[in-house]
Amino acid sequence: MTVARTICLGFLAVILVGTILLMMPLSTSNGMWNNPIVALFTSTSAVCVTGLSVVEPGIFFSFWGQLFITLLAQIGGLGYMTTTTFLILLIGRRFDLRQKVAIQQALDRPGISGSTQIIRSIIATTMVFEITGILLLLPAFVPDYGWNKGLWLAIFHSINAWNNAGFSLFKDNLIGYQSSGLVVFTITGLIIFGGIGYQVILDIYLWMRDRFLKKPNAIVFSLDFKVATSTTLLLLILGTIAFFCIEVRNPKTLGDLSFTNQLLSAWFQSVTPRTAGFHTIDIGQMTDAGLFITIAMMFIGASPGGTGGGIKTTTLRVLTSCTKAILQGKEEVLLYDRKIAISLILKAIGVVFGSLATVIGGTILISITDPKLEFIQILFEVVSAFGTVGLSTGITGGVSTTAKIILILTMYIGRVGVLLLMSAILGDPRPSRIHYPEENLLVG
């Protein structure tokens, strides 16, 4: 039982428990036993913080069903090892070296030292942001739905936004609040900070603390921080401009809105493909160009160490830096005056290749099982599932049972990660003393 297998089986165990809970009559609004496929799909979507749903969560599920979805999304966002470790700390037990290594692999950290502190800081950060989101959403929901329902709506959407899950209790998702700056900026803020990574948030906190206390030795930002923040900011700006320019003449999305609401919706649509699933416009009415840009952004996803999916912003920057080095005739890959190790470049290539293989395979299989669907809709759905995004053109509930199972597997692969899953299947690599001769090969 390797660490990779522990993590993968842990997610499967949580999905199984969630499926059982969502099948029970108390989870459905009609008090009947739930369809196993619907329960399995919803549980997987929640644990994998995707947000895709074959039913309307706010109508189909009772309060208890919605609560189970929220808890599953919270566990999925934190990660199986983080949640397990927190429970161990909560009951006062110490964890051994094996658990420290598991945390290091799950969070993609460089070392195993300070595991207890990082888990506590992750939980504290999660609580602070989610409570802040609840307080900010209350003025928007309480006047419309009263205190009881308004409070629950604020809790549900704040937790789902922070964990980049994307489940909504509204029938039209957040289209009804597309003109509310409070809702738009609160949800997008939670999505961005939830997906940018806990280490980046910690670095920001330490920098602000040092500035406030006027310490002479200010914190030096890590390469992870520089790459994650700069890439995220660039993608958000370019995404907002692209969606505005493409959809501004589409009367079914941005065309009939005021200029202010057009900017708000373009900004929201630029943020949400970073692996959330909320939307303030009808995704199914977007142009093909808008859908394809969304697919590209969903495939890139969020940053390592956060609650989002995709190939991650750091992977994108490593590969673009590799391309830049080749075009300039250099033999070293540099990022912010730092040399990137060959092992990281190989890992980035492996992530992209495995991700493309998963998306292509899922798209081909669903094209076979559901030939009546348009190609762009199938590709959009598969990339959304793999990137744990949750956006849909509206075909999720109507696909065949086989297609639903394919999407379930795609969501699971996207959440645990292609390399971690392959490591769990193949086992840990064995060291070899054999070195083979090098030979040139024509490439390109």
C-alpha positions as a Markdown table, in Angstrom:
| # | Residue | x | y | z |
|---|---|---|---|---|
| 1 | Met | 0.0 | 0.0 | 0.0 |
| 2 | Thr | 2.0 | 2.9 | -1.3 |
| 3 | Val | 1.3 | 6.6 | -0.5 |
| 4 | Ala | -0.3 | 7.1 | -4.0 |
| 5 | Arg | -2.6 | 4.2 | -3.5 |
| 6 | Thr | -3.6 | 5.4 | 0.0 |
| 7 | Ile | -4.6 | 8.8 | -1.5 |
| 8 | Cys | -6.5 | 7.3 | -4.5 |
| 9 | Leu | -8.3 | 4.7 | -2.4 |
| 10 | Gly | -9.1 | 7.4 | 0.2 |
| 11 | Phe | -10.9 | 9.5 | -2.4 |
| 12 | Leu | -12.8 | 6.4 | -3.6 |
| 13 | Ala | -13.8 | 5.6 | 0.0 |
| 14 | Val | -15.2 | 9.1 | 0.5 |
| 15 | Ile | -17.1 | 8.9 | -2.8 |
| 16 | Leu | -18.6 | 5.6 | -1.8 |
| 17 | Val | -19.8 | 7.0 | 1.5 |
| 18 | Gly | -21.2 | 10.0 | -0.2 |
| 19 | Thr | -23.0 | 7.9 | -2.7 |
| 20 | Ile | -24.7 | 5.9 | 0.1 |
| 21 | Leu | -25.7 | 9.1 | 2.0 |
| 22 | Leu | -27.1 | 10.7 | -1.2 |
| 23 | Met | -29.1 | 7.5 | -2.0 |
| 24 | Met | -31.0 | 7.6 | 1.3 |
| 25 | Pro | -34.6 | 8.9 | 1.3 |
| 26 | Leu | -33.7 | 11.7 | 3.7 |
| 27 | Ser | -31.4 | 13.2 | 1.1 |
| 28 | Thr | -34.1 | 13.7 | -1.6 |
| 29 | Ser | -36.9 | 16.2 | -1.5 |
| 30 | Asn | -39.5 | 13.6 | -2.4 |
| 31 | Gly | -38.4 | 11.2 | 0.4 |
| 32 | Met | -37.8 | 8.4 | -2.0 |
| 33 | Trp | -34.6 | 6.3 | -2.5 |
| 34 | Asn | -32.3 | 8.0 | -5.0 |
| 35 | Asn | -31.1 | 6.5 | -8.3 |
| 36 | Pro | -27.7 | 5.0 | -7.7 |
| 37 | Ile | -26.1 | 6.5 | -10.8 |
| 38 | Val | -27.4 | 10.0 | -9.8 |
| 39 | Ala | -26.1 | 9.6 | -6.3 |
| 40 | Leu | -22.7 | 8.3 | -7.5 |
| 41 | Phe | -22.4 | 11.1 | -10.1 |
| 42 | Thr | -23.3 | 13.8 | -7.6 |
| 43 | Ser | -21.0 | 12.3 | -4.9 |
| 44 | Thr | -18.1 | 12.1 | -7.3 |
| 45 | Ser | -18.7 | 15.6 | -8.6 |
| 46 | Ala | -18.8 | 16.9 | -5.0 |
| 47 | Val | -15.7 | 15.1 | -3.8 |
| 48 | Cys | -13.8 | 15.9 | -6.9 |
| 49 | Val | -15.0 | 19.6 | -6.5 |
| 50 | Thr | -16.4 | 19.6 | -10.0 |
| 51 | Gly | -20.0 | 20.9 | -9.8 |
| 52 | Leu | -21.4 | 19.0 | -12.7 |
| 53 | Ser | -24.9 | 17.7 | -11.9 |
| 54 | Val | -27.4 | 15.5 | -13.6 |
| 55 | Val | -30.2 | 17.0 | -11.5 |
| 56 | Glu | -31.1 | 20.4 | -10.0 |
| 57 | Pro | -29.4 | 20.3 | -6.5 |
| 58 | Gly | -31.7 | 23.0 | -5.1 |
| 59 | Ile | -34.9 | 21.1 | -6.2 |
| 60 | Phe | -34.0 | 17.4 | -6.2 |
| 61 | Phe | -32.1 | 17.3 | -2.9 |
| 62 | Ser | -33.5 | 18.0 | 0.6 |
| 63 | Phe | -31.7 | 20.1 | 3.1 |
| 64 | Trp | -29.8 | 17.0 | 4.3 |
| 65 | Gly | -28.8 | 16.1 | 0.7 |
| 66 | Gln | -27.5 | 19.6 | 0.2 |
| 67 | Leu | -25.6 | 19.4 | 3.5 |
| 68 | Phe | -24.0 | 16.2 | 2.4 |
| 69 | Ile | -23.0 | 17.8 | -0.9 |
| 70 | Thr | -21.4 | 20.7 | 1.0 |
| 71 | Leu | -19.5 | 18.4 | 3.4 |
| 72 | Leu | -18.3 | 16.2 | 0.5 |
| 73 | Ala | -17.1 | 19.4 | -1.4 |
| 74 | Gln | -15.3 | 20.5 | 1.7 |
| 75 | Ile | -13.5 | 17.2 | 2.1 |
| 76 | Gly | -12.7 | 17.2 | -1.6 |
| 77 | Gly | -11.4 | 20.7 | -1.5 |
| 78 | Leu | -9.2 | 20.2 | 1.4 |
| 79 | Gly | -8.0 | 16.8 | 0.1 |
| 80 | Tyr | -8.3 | 13.4 | 1.6 |
| 81 | Met | -4.9 | 13.5 | 3.4 |
| 82 | Thr | -5.5 | 17.0 | 4.8 |
| 83 | Thr | -8.9 | 16.0 | 6.2 |
| 84 | Thr | -7.6 | 12.8 | 7.7 |
| 85 | Thr | -4.6 | 14.5 | 9.2 |
| 86 | Phe | -6.8 | 17.2 | 10.7 |
| 87 | Leu | -9.0 | 14.6 | 12.3 |
| 88 | Ile | -5.9 | 12.9 | 13.8 |
| 89 | Leu | -4.7 | 16.2 | 15.2 |
| 90 | Leu | -8.2 | 16.9 | 16.5 |
| 91 | Ile | -8.3 | 13.8 | 18.7 |
| 92 | Gly | -4.8 | 14.5 | 19.9 |
| 93 | Arg | -2.9 | 11.7 | 18.1 |
| 94 | Arg | 0.5 | 12.1 | 16.5 |
| 95 | Phe | 1.1 | 11.0 | 12.9 |
| 96 | Asp | 4.1 | 9.1 | 11.7 |
| 97 | Leu | 6.6 | 9.5 | 8.9 |
| 98 | Arg | 4.4 | 7.7 | 6.4 |
| 99 | Gln | 1.6 | 10.2 | 6.9 |
| 100 | Lys | 4.0 | 13.1 | 6.6 |
| 101 | Val | 5.2 | 11.8 | 3.3 |
| 102 | Ala | 1.6 | 11.4 | 2.2 |
| 103 | Ile | 0.9 | 15.0 | 3.1 |
| 104 | Gln | 4.0 | 16.1 | 1.2 |
| 105 | Gln | 2.8 | 14.3 | -2.0 |
| 106 | Ala | -0.8 | 15.3 | -1.7 |
| 107 | Leu | 0.1 | 19.0 | -1.3 |
| 108 | Asp | 3.0 | 18.8 | -3.7 |
| 109 | Arg | 5.4 | 20.3 | -1.1 |
| 110 | Pro | 9.2 | 20.2 | -1.5 |
| 111 | Gly | 9.8 | 18.6 | 2.0 |
| 112 | Ile | 8.0 | 16.9 | 4.9 |
| 113 | Ser | 9.0 | 19.3 | 7.6 |
| 114 | Gly | 6.3 | 21.4 | 9.2 |
| 115 | Ser | 3.5 | 19.2 | 8.2 |
| 116 | Thr | 1.5 | 19.8 | 11.4 |
| 117 | Gln | 1.8 | 23.6 | 11.0 |
| 118 | Ile | 0.8 | 23.6 | 7.3 |
| 119 | Ile | -2.3 | 21.5 | 8.0 |
| 120 | Arg | -3.3 | 23.9 | 10.8 |
| 121 | Ser | -2.7 | 26.9 | 8.6 |
| 122 | Ile | -4.7 | 25.3 | 5.7 |
| 123 | Ile | -7.7 | 24.7 | 8.0 |
| 124 | Ala | -7.4 | 28.2 | 9.5 |
| 125 | Thr | -7.2 | 29.8 | 6.0 |
| 126 | Thr | -10.2 | 27.9 | 4.8 |
| 127 | Met | -12.3 | 28.9 | 7.8 |
| 128 | Val | -11.4 | 32.6 | 7.5 |
| 129 | Phe | -12.2 | 32.8 | 3.8 |
| 130 | Glu | -15.4 | 30.8 | 4.0 |
| 131 | Ile | -16.8 | 32.8 | 7.0 |
| 132 | Thr | -15.8 | 36.0 | 5.2 |
| 133 | Gly | -17.7 | 34.8 | 2.1 |
| 134 | Ile | -20.7 | 34.0 | 4.2 |
| 135 | Leu | -20.8 | 37.4 | 5.8 |
| 136 | Leu | -20.5 | 39.1 | 2.4 |
| 137 | Leu | -23.2 | 37.1 | 0.7 |
| 138 | Leu | -25.7 | 37.5 | 3.5 |
| 139 | Pro | -26.8 | 41.1 | 2.4 |
| 140 | Ala | -27.5 | 39.7 | -1.1 |
| 141 | Phe | -29.5 | 36.6 | -0.2 |
| 142 | Val | -31.3 | 37.5 | 3.1 |
| 143 | Pro | -33.4 | 40.3 | 1.6 |
| 144 | Asp | -34.6 | 38.0 | -1.1 |
| 145 | Tyr | -35.1 | 34.7 | 0.9 |
| 146 | Gly | -35.3 | 35.7 | 4.6 |
| 147 | Trp | -32.8 | 34.8 | 7.3 |
| 148 | Asn | -33.1 | 31.1 | 7.4 |
| 149 | Lys | -32.9 | 30.3 | 3.7 |
| 150 | Gly | -30.7 | 33.3 | 3.0 |
| 151 | Leu | -28.1 | 32.1 | 5.6 |
| 152 | Trp | -28.1 | 28.6 | 4.2 |
| 153 | Leu | -27.7 | 29.9 | 0.6 |
| 154 | Ala | -24.7 | 32.1 | 1.8 |
| 155 | Ile | -23.1 | 29.1 | 3.6 |
| 156 | Phe | -23.6 | 26.7 | 0.7 |
| 157 | His | -22.3 | 29.1 | -2.0 |
| 158 | Ser | -19.4 | 30.3 | 0.0 |
| 159 | Ile | -18.1 | 26.8 | 0.7 |
| 160 | Asn | -18.6 | 25.7 | -2.9 |
| 161 | Ala | -16.9 | 28.8 | -4.2 |
| 162 | Trp | -13.9 | 28.5 | -2.0 |
| 163 | Asn | -13.5 | 24.8 | -2.8 |
| 164 | Asn | -14.0 | 25.6 | -6.5 |
| 165 | Ala | -16.9 | 23.1 | -6.6 |
| 166 | Gly | -19.5 | 25.2 | -8.4 |
| 167 | Phe | -22.7 | 23.6 | -7.1 |
| 168 | Ser | -25.6 | 26.2 | -6.9 |
| 169 | Leu | -29.0 | 25.9 | -5.3 |
| 170 | Phe | -30.5 | 28.4 | -7.8 |
| 171 | Lys | -32.2 | 26.9 | -10.9 |
| 172 | Asp | -30.3 | 29.4 | -13.2 |
| 173 | Asn | -27.1 | 29.2 | -11.2 |
| 174 | Leu | -26.0 | 32.8 | -10.5 |
| 175 | Ile | -27.6 | 34.4 | -13.6 |
| 176 | Gly | -30.1 | 36.1 | -11.4 |
| 177 | Tyr | -27.3 | 37.9 | -9.6 |
| 178 | Gln | -25.2 | 38.9 | -12.7 |
| 179 | Ser | -25.8 | 42.6 | -12.0 |
| 180 | Ser | -24.9 | 42.3 | -8.3 |
| 181 | Gly | -21.3 | 43.5 | -7.8 |
| 182 | Leu | -21.3 | 42.1 | -4.2 |
| 183 | Val | -22.2 | 38.6 | -5.3 |
| 184 | Val | -19.9 | 38.6 | -8.4 |
| 185 | Phe | -16.8 | 39.9 | -6.6 |
| 186 | Thr | -17.4 | 37.8 | -3.5 |
| 187 | Ile | -17.8 | 34.6 | -5.5 |
| 188 | Thr | -14.9 | 35.3 | -7.9 |
| 189 | Gly | -12.6 | 36.3 | -4.9 |
| 190 | Leu | -13.3 | 33.0 | -3.2 |
| 191 | Ile | -12.7 | 31.1 | -6.5 |
| 192 | Ile | -9.4 | 32.9 | -7.1 |
| 193 | Phe | -7.9 | 32.6 | -3.6 |
| 194 | Gly | -9.2 | 29.0 | -3.3 |
| 195 | Gly | -7.5 | 28.0 | -6.5 |
| 196 | Ile | -4.3 | 29.9 | -6.2 |
| 197 | Gly | -2.8 | 27.7 | -3.5 |
| 198 | Tyr | -2.4 | 27.8 | 0.3 |
| 199 | Gln | 1.3 | 28.5 | 0.1 |
| 200 | Val | 0.7 | 31.6 | -2.0 |
| 201 | Ile | -1.9 | 32.9 | 0.5 |
| 202 | Leu | 0.6 | 32.2 | 3.4 |
| 203 | Asp | 3.3 | 34.2 | 1.6 |
| 204 | Ile | 1.0 | 37.1 | 1.1 |
| 205 | Tyr | 0.0 | 37.0 | 4.8 |
| 206 | Leu | 3.7 | 36.9 | 5.9 |
| 207 | Trp | 4.6 | 39.7 | 3.6 |
| 208 | Met | 1.7 | 41.9 | 4.9 |
| 209 | Arg | 2.6 | 41.0 | 8.5 |
| 210 | Asp | 6.3 | 42.0 | 8.0 |
| 211 | Arg | 5.2 | 45.3 | 6.3 |
| 212 | Phe | 2.8 | 46.1 | 9.2 |
| 213 | Leu | 5.4 | 45.3 | 11.8 |
| 214 | Lys | 8.0 | 47.1 | 9.8 |
| 215 | Lys | 10.5 | 44.3 | 10.0 |
| 216 | Pro | 13.9 | 45.0 | 8.3 |
| 217 | Asn | 14.2 | 41.6 | 6.6 |
| 218 | Ala | 11.1 | 41.3 | 4.4 |
| 219 | Ile | 10.0 | 38.0 | 3.1 |
| 220 | Val | 11.5 | 36.8 | -0.2 |
| 221 | Phe | 8.7 | 35.5 | -2.5 |
| 222 | Ser | 9.3 | 31.9 | -3.7 |
| 223 | Leu | 9.3 | 30.9 | -7.4 |
| 224 | Asp | 5.9 | 29.2 | -6.9 |
| 225 | Phe | 4.5 | 32.5 | -5.7 |
| 226 | Lys | 5.8 | 34.5 | -8.6 |
| 227 | Val | 4.7 | 32.0 | -11.2 |
| 228 | Ala | 1.2 | 31.3 | -9.7 |
| 229 | Thr | 0.3 | 35.0 | -9.2 |
| 230 | Ser | 1.7 | 36.4 | -12.5 |
| 231 | Thr | 0.2 | 33.6 | -14.6 |
| 232 | Thr | -3.2 | 33.8 | -12.8 |
| 233 | Leu | -3.3 | 37.6 | -13.2 |
| 234 | Leu | -2.4 | 37.4 | -16.9 |
| 235 | Leu | -5.0 | 34.7 | -17.6 |
| 236 | Leu | -7.7 | 36.7 | -15.8 |
| 237 | Ile | -7.0 | 39.9 | -17.7 |
| 238 | Leu | -6.7 | 38.2 | -21.1 |
| 239 | Gly | -9.8 | 36.1 | -20.4 |
| 240 | Thr | -11.9 | 39.1 | -19.5 |
| 241 | Ile | -10.9 | 41.0 | -22.6 |
| 242 | Ala | -11.4 | 37.9 | -24.8 |
| 243 | Phe | -14.9 | 37.1 | -23.5 |
| 244 | Phe | -16.0 | 40.7 | -23.7 |
| 245 | Cys | -14.8 | 41.1 | -27.3 |
| 246 | Ile | -16.2 | 37.8 | -28.5 |
| 247 | Glu | -19.6 | 37.8 | -26.7 |
| 248 | Val | -20.4 | 41.5 | -26.6 |
| 249 | Arg | -22.4 | 41.1 | -29.9 |
| 250 | Asn | -24.1 | 37.9 | -28.8 |
| 251 | Pro | -27.6 | 38.9 | -27.6 |
| 252 | Lys | -28.0 | 35.6 | -25.8 |
| 253 | Thr | -25.1 | 36.2 | -23.5 |
| 254 | Leu | -23.7 | 39.7 | -23.1 |
| 255 | Gly | -25.3 | 41.6 | -26.0 |
| 256 | Asp | -28.5 | 42.8 | -24.2 |
| 257 | Leu | -26.8 | 43.7 | -21.0 |
| 258 | Ser | -25.7 | 47.2 | -19.9 |
| 259 | Phe | -22.0 | 48.0 | -20.3 |
| 260 | Thr | -21.4 | 47.6 | -16.5 |
| 261 | Asn | -23.1 | 44.2 | -16.5 |
| 262 | Gln | -21.2 | 43.2 | -19.6 |
| 263 | Leu | -17.9 | 43.9 | -17.8 |
| 264 | Leu | -19.1 | 42.1 | -14.7 |
| 265 | Ser | -20.2 | 39.0 | -16.7 |
| 266 | Ala | -17.0 | 39.0 | -18.8 |
| 267 | Trp | -14.9 | 39.1 | -15.6 |
| 268 | Phe | -17.0 | 36.4 | -14.0 |
| 269 | Gln | -16.7 | 34.2 | -17.0 |
| 270 | Ser | -12.9 | 34.7 | -17.0 |
| 271 | Val | -12.6 | 33.6 | -13.4 |
| 272 | Thr | -15.0 | 30.6 | -13.3 |
| 273 | Pro | -13.2 | 28.4 | -15.8 |
| 274 | Arg | -10.3 | 28.4 | -13.3 |
| 275 | Thr | -12.2 | 25.2 | -12.1 |
| 276 | Ala | -15.2 | 26.6 | -10.4 |
| 277 | Gly | -18.6 | 25.9 | -12.0 |
| 278 | Phe | -20.7 | 29.0 | -11.4 |
| 279 | His | -21.9 | 31.1 | -14.3 |
| 280 | Thr | -23.8 | 34.4 | -14.7 |
| 281 | Ile | -24.6 | 33.8 | -18.4 |
| 282 | Asp | -26.1 | 30.9 | -20.3 |
| 283 | Ile | -23.1 | 28.7 | -21.2 |
| 284 | Gly | -25.1 | 26.8 | -23.8 |
| 285 | Gln | -25.8 | 30.1 | -25.8 |
| 286 | Met | -22.2 | 31.1 | -26.1 |
| 287 | Thr | -20.5 | 31.3 | -29.4 |
| 288 | Asp | -18.1 | 28.5 | -30.5 |
| 289 | Ala | -15.2 | 30.9 | -30.1 |
| 290 | Gly | -16.3 | 31.6 | -26.5 |
| 291 | Leu | -16.7 | 27.9 | -25.8 |
| 292 | Phe | -13.3 | 27.1 | -27.1 |
| 293 | Ile | -11.6 | 29.8 | -25.1 |
| 294 | Thr | -13.4 | 28.4 | -22.0 |
| 295 | Ile | -12.2 | 24.9 | -22.9 |
| 296 | Ala | -8.6 | 26.2 | -23.0 |
| 297 | Met | -8.9 | 28.0 | -19.7 |
| 298 | Met | -10.6 | 25.0 | -18.1 |
| 299 | Phe | -7.7 | 22.7 | -19.3 |
| 300 | Ile | -5.1 | 25.1 | -17.7 |
| 301 | Gly | -7.0 | 25.3 | -14.5 |
| 302 | Ala | -5.8 | 26.7 | -11.2 |
| 303 | Ser | -2.5 | 26.6 | -9.3 |
| 304 | Pro | -0.8 | 23.7 | -7.3 |
| 305 | Gly | -1.8 | 23.4 | -3.7 |
| 306 | Gly | -5.2 | 25.0 | -4.2 |
| 307 | Thr | -8.7 | 23.5 | -4.5 |
| 308 | Gly | -8.8 | 23.7 | -8.3 |
| 309 | Gly | -7.9 | 21.2 | -11.0 |
| 310 | Gly | -6.5 | 21.3 | -14.6 |
| 311 | Ile | -2.9 | 20.9 | -15.6 |
| 312 | Lys | -2.1 | 23.9 | -13.3 |
| 313 | Thr | -0.6 | 27.4 | -14.1 |
| 314 | Thr | 2.9 | 26.3 | -13.2 |
| 315 | Thr | 2.8 | 23.4 | -15.7 |
| 316 | Leu | 1.8 | 26.0 | -18.4 |
| 317 | Arg | 4.7 | 28.3 | -17.5 |
| 318 | Val | 7.3 | 25.6 | -17.5 |
| 319 | Leu | 6.3 | 24.4 | -20.9 |
| 320 | Thr | 6.1 | 27.9 | -22.4 |
| 321 | Ser | 9.5 | 28.6 | -20.9 |
| 322 | Cys | 10.8 | 25.4 | -22.6 |
| 323 | Thr | 9.4 | 26.7 | -25.9 |
| 324 | Lys | 11.0 | 30.1 | -25.4 |
| 325 | Ala | 14.4 | 28.5 | -24.6 |
| 326 | Ile | 14.3 | 26.3 | -27.7 |
| 327 | Leu | 13.3 | 29.3 | -29.9 |
| 328 | Gln | 16.2 | 31.3 | -28.4 |
| 329 | Gly | 18.7 | 28.4 | -28.9 |
| 330 | Lys | 19.3 | 28.0 | -25.2 |
| 331 | Glu | 20.0 | 24.7 | -23.4 |
| 332 | Glu | 18.7 | 25.8 | -20.0 |
| 333 | Val | 15.1 | 26.7 | -19.1 |
| 334 | Leu | 14.9 | 29.8 | -16.9 |
| 335 | Leu | 12.0 | 31.3 | -14.9 |
| 336 | Tyr | 12.6 | 34.5 | -13.0 |
| 337 | Asp | 16.4 | 34.0 | -13.1 |
| 338 | Arg | 16.0 | 30.4 | -11.8 |
| 339 | Lys | 17.0 | 27.3 | -13.6 |
| 340 | Ile | 14.2 | 24.7 | -13.9 |
| 341 | Ala | 15.3 | 21.1 | -13.2 |
| 342 | Ile | 15.0 | 18.5 | -15.9 |
| 343 | Ser | 12.8 | 16.4 | -13.6 |
| 344 | Leu | 10.2 | 19.2 | -13.4 |
| 345 | Ile | 10.2 | 19.6 | -17.1 |
| 346 | Leu | 9.6 | 15.8 | -17.5 |
| 347 | Lys | 6.9 | 16.0 | -14.9 |
| 348 | Ala | 5.2 | 18.9 | -16.8 |
| 349 | Ile | 5.3 | 17.0 | -20.1 |
| 350 | Gly | 3.9 | 13.9 | -18.4 |
| 351 | Val | 1.0 | 15.9 | -16.9 |
| 352 | Val | 0.1 | 17.5 | -20.2 |
| 353 | Phe | 0.4 | 14.3 | -22.2 |
| 354 | Gly | -1.6 | 12.3 | -19.7 |
| 355 | Ser | -4.2 | 15.0 | -19.5 |
| 356 | Leu | -4.6 | 15.2 | -23.2 |
| 357 | Ala | -4.9 | 11.4 | -23.4 |
| 358 | Thr | -7.7 | 11.4 | -20.8 |
| 359 | Val | -9.6 | 14.2 | -22.6 |
| 360 | Ile | -9.2 | 12.7 | -26.0 |
| 361 | Gly | -10.2 | 9.2 | -24.7 |
| 362 | Gly | -13.3 | 10.5 | -22.9 |
| 363 | Thr | -14.4 | 12.6 | -25.9 |
| 364 | Ile | -14.1 | 9.7 | -28.3 |
| 365 | Leu | -16.0 | 7.3 | -26.0 |
| 366 | Ile | -18.9 | 9.7 | -25.4 |
| 367 | Ser | -19.0 | 10.5 | -29.1 |
| 368 | Ile | -19.6 | 6.8 | -29.6 |
| 369 | Thr | -22.2 | 6.3 | -26.8 |
| 370 | Asp | -24.0 | 9.6 | -27.6 |
| 371 | Pro | -23.6 | 10.3 | -31.4 |
| 372 | Lys | -26.4 | 12.8 | -31.5 |
| 373 | Leu | -24.5 | 15.3 | -29.4 |
| 374 | Glu | -22.4 | 18.0 | -31.0 |
| 375 | Phe | -18.6 | 17.6 | -30.8 |
| 376 | Ile | -18.0 | 21.0 | -29.2 |
| 377 | Gln | -20.6 | 20.1 | -26.5 |
| 378 | Ile | -18.9 | 16.7 | -25.8 |
| 379 | Leu | -15.4 | 18.2 | -25.7 |
| 380 | Phe | -16.6 | 21.0 | -23.4 |
| 381 | Glu | -18.2 | 18.5 | -21.0 |
| 382 | Val | -15.2 | 16.2 | -20.9 |
| 383 | Val | -12.7 | 19.0 | -20.3 |
| 384 | Ser | -15.0 | 20.5 | -17.6 |
| 385 | Ala | -15.1 | 17.1 | -15.9 |
| 386 | Phe | -11.3 | 16.6 | -16.1 |
| 387 | Gly | -10.5 | 20.1 | -15.0 |
| 388 | Thr | -13.0 | 19.7 | -12.1 |
| 389 | Val | -14.7 | 22.8 | -13.4 |
| 390 | Gly | -18.4 | 22.0 | -13.5 |
| 391 | Leu | -19.5 | 24.3 | -16.4 |
| 392 | Ser | -21.8 | 22.7 | -18.9 |
| 393 | Thr | -23.6 | 23.6 | -22.1 |
| 394 | Gly | -26.7 | 21.9 | -20.6 |
| 395 | Ile | -26.2 | 18.3 | -21.8 |
| 396 | Thr | -25.1 | 16.6 | -18.5 |
| 397 | Gly | -28.6 | 15.4 | -17.4 |
| 398 | Gly | -29.5 | 14.1 | -20.8 |
| 399 | Val | -26.4 | 12.0 | -21.6 |
| 400 | Ser | -26.6 | 8.2 | -21.5 |
| 401 | Thr | -25.8 | 6.1 | -18.4 |
| 402 | Thr | -22.5 | 5.0 | -20.1 |
| 403 | Ala | -21.5 | 8.6 | -20.7 |
| 404 | Lys | -22.3 | 9.5 | -17.1 |
| 405 | Ile | -19.9 | 6.7 | -16.0 |
| 406 | Ile | -17.2 | 8.0 | -18.3 |
| 407 | Leu | -17.6 | 11.5 | -16.9 |
| 408 | Ile | -17.4 | 10.0 | -13.4 |
| 409 | Leu | -14.1 | 8.4 | -14.2 |
| 410 | Thr | -12.9 | 11.6 | -15.9 |
| 411 | Met | -13.7 | 13.7 | -12.8 |
| 412 | Tyr | -11.9 | 11.2 | -10.5 |
| 413 | Ile | -8.8 | 11.2 | -12.7 |
| 414 | Gly | -8.8 | 15.0 | -12.8 |
| 415 | Arg | -9.0 | 15.3 | -9.0 |
| 416 | Val | -6.4 | 12.8 | -8.0 |
| 417 | Gly | -4.1 | 13.7 | -10.8 |
| 418 | Val | -2.9 | 11.7 | -13.8 |
| 419 | Leu | 0.7 | 11.1 | -12.4 |
| 420 | Leu | -0.6 | 10.1 | -8.9 |
| 421 | Leu | -3.1 | 7.7 | -10.4 |
| 422 | Met | -0.5 | 6.1 | -12.6 |
| 423 | Ser | 1.9 | 5.8 | -9.6 |
| 424 | Ala | -0.9 | 4.1 | -7.7 |
| 425 | Ile | -1.5 | 1.6 | -10.5 |
| 426 | Leu | 2.1 | 0.9 | -11.3 |
| 427 | Gly | 3.7 | 1.3 | -7.9 |
| 428 | Asp | 6.7 | 3.2 | -6.8 |
| 429 | Pro | 9.6 | 3.2 | -9.4 |
| 430 | Arg | 12.6 | 1.0 | -8.6 |
| 431 | Pro | 16.1 | 2.5 | -8.9 |
| 432 | Ser | 18.2 | 1.1 | -11.7 |
| 433 | Arg | 22.0 | 1.1 | -12.1 |
| 434 | Ile | 21.8 | 0.6 | -15.8 |
| 435 | His | 22.6 | 3.6 | -18.0 |
| 436 | Tyr | 21.9 | 3.4 | -21.8 |
| 437 | Pro | 23.9 | 5.1 | -24.5 |
| 438 | Glu | 22.6 | 8.5 | -25.8 |
| 439 | Glu | 21.6 | 8.9 | -29.5 |
| 440 | Asn | 20.2 | 11.8 | -31.5 |
| 441 | Leu | 16.7 | 11.7 | -32.9 |
| 442 | Leu | 15.0 | 14.0 | -35.5 |
| 443 | Val | 12.3 | 16.0 | -33.8 |
| 444 | Gly | 9.9 | 18.6 | -35.2 |
